[in-house]
Amino acid sequence: MATKKIAHVLSDEEQIAAIAKRIKRAQGQLGAVARMLEEGRNCEEIVTQMSAVSKAVNTAAFTLISASLKECIVEGKNNSDAVTAQLQKLFLSLA
C-alpha cells in the first residue's frame, strides 16, 4: 500500500508574491551570468553575479519554508506535525 505524501501549499498571497518577485529577479540575474560568459567577462564579476543568484534563490526557498511553517502552526491542522517535519527536512536540505 502506498503512503500518502505530506505536503503543504502556501496560501499567503503576499508571501507568494514576494517569493515570486525574488525568483524573477534571480532569473534575470542568471540571464546576466549567461551574457557575461558569452561576452568574456572576468571570473570575479561572473562569480559575484552567480553568488547573488544563489543568495536570491536560497532566500526565496527559506521564505517559502518559514511562511509555510507559520501557516501550519497558526492553522493547527491535524497533520501539522507531519507537515512541520517535512518542512524541517526541506530546510535542512538547503543548509
Protein Blocks (a to p, Z undefined) as FASTA:
>chain_A
ZZdddddddfblklmmmmmmmmmmmmmmmmmmmmmmmnopafklmmmmmmmmmmmmmmmm
mmmmmmmmmmmmmnopaklmmmmmmmmmmmmmmZZ
